[in-house]
Each structure stands twice: as structure tokens, then as C-alpha cells.
Amino acid sequence: MTAARSPLSPADRPQLGLRERKKIKTREAIRTATYALIKEQGYDATTVEQIAERAEVSPSTVFRYFPTKEDIVLTDEYDPLMVEELRTRPADEPWIDSLRHVMRLALDGTMAEDPEAIRVRAHLGVQIPAVRARMLESMSQTGRMLCEALAERSGLAADSLQVRVYAMSLIGGLMEVSMYWAENGFEGDLRDLLDQALDVLDQGLPTKKP
């Protein structure tokens, strides 16, 4: 039985035409091939040529969709969709509730479509320096997009210190959730860890009892 996609799933956006849907399927085929090869032989031993052969595309096609091997492992398709969804939330809804709703949608979609892939990404982010570096770069770009949505909602400038600190605190927290999960053998529900991280951002650290 195939798991239902999240409402944020890029492949199910009704405004996408046939050409765009084919592009998404090609990206998914390349990623699926990459994860399978990494599982069989490890990250360093996996080449773009092997990925192309497994995905039944040319190496040039792989590079057209993903500039580097690290980009294949990481995924950013949900980022603009998350920001778009955040903009649709009620204006009077507390920020943390809006963020929790959107993050849950994205996480549920990723876990439903390929739960193993999210574990592979988290593991490689811990073990492979090049993947971790690209992850930091990608999340910084996501943070800039988030700043725009936060600015619209708050009335502050997107490049204001308050907006930038709030956005990047959230992005950094999400990355630490992924790293923590992988470092601890993927124990616990990732959704619960996400909720705990958002609680810290909302409430701050607990005060040590005397």
C-alpha cells in the first residue's frame, strides 16, 4: 500500500504541468538510485556515473538536476512550499503554532514518501563533512526565504536583526534536531524531537532548580 503524500508534496501541486511533473519524477529517480547505491557500497564509493546508470539517465542529466553529489543527498523541494504554506496561516495565529503546523506537514510528507531517505540524509550529515557543509549552506538559503515570510507577518524588515535572529535560530534548531536524532541511533519519534525543539525556541531553556 502506497503512503499518502503530504499536502506539501511537490509532485502533487495542481498547478504543475506535465513537463514539471516529469522533472520531479526524474529527480526522484536519481535520488532513489543514489540512496540505494550508498546503502550498498557507502557514500565515498558511489559515483555520479553509477548513479546515472542505476537511474537510467545520462551523467549530464544528473548534473543538470544536481550540481554536486551532495545536492542529490539533500533535498530542498519542500522549502519554498513550506514558506508558501506559512503565508497562508491565520494572521492571529501564534507564530510558534504556525511554524509547528508547517514543519509537521513537511516532515510528515517526507516520512510518508521515503522514511529511509530522511535517515540516510541525517546520517550523512553527521558522518560526511562535505554533506554537512552543503547542508549548512542550504539551510542558510532556507533561512533567507523564511525571513521574507516572517517580515510580512511581523511588519518588520526582512533584513532586520530581530527577523534574522528568529529565522536562523529556527533553522539552526532544525538542523540540530536532525543531527541529534542521527547521533543517538535514530531513537525516538522525529516529530516529538521537532516539537521539543520548537518548545525551546518558544519558552527558552528551563531554569535549574536549586
Secondary structure, 3 states (H helix, E strand, C coil): CCCCCCCCCHHHCCCCCHHHHHHHHHHHHHHHHHHHHHHHHCCCCCCHHHHHHHHCCCHHHHHHHCCCHHHHHCCCCHHHHHHHHHHCCCCCCCHHHHHHHHHHHHHHHHHHHCHHHHHHHHHHHHHCHHHHHHHHHHHHHHHHHHHHHHHHHHCCCCCCHHHHHHHHHHHHHHHHHHHHHHHCCCCCCHHHHHHHHHHHHHHCCCCCCC
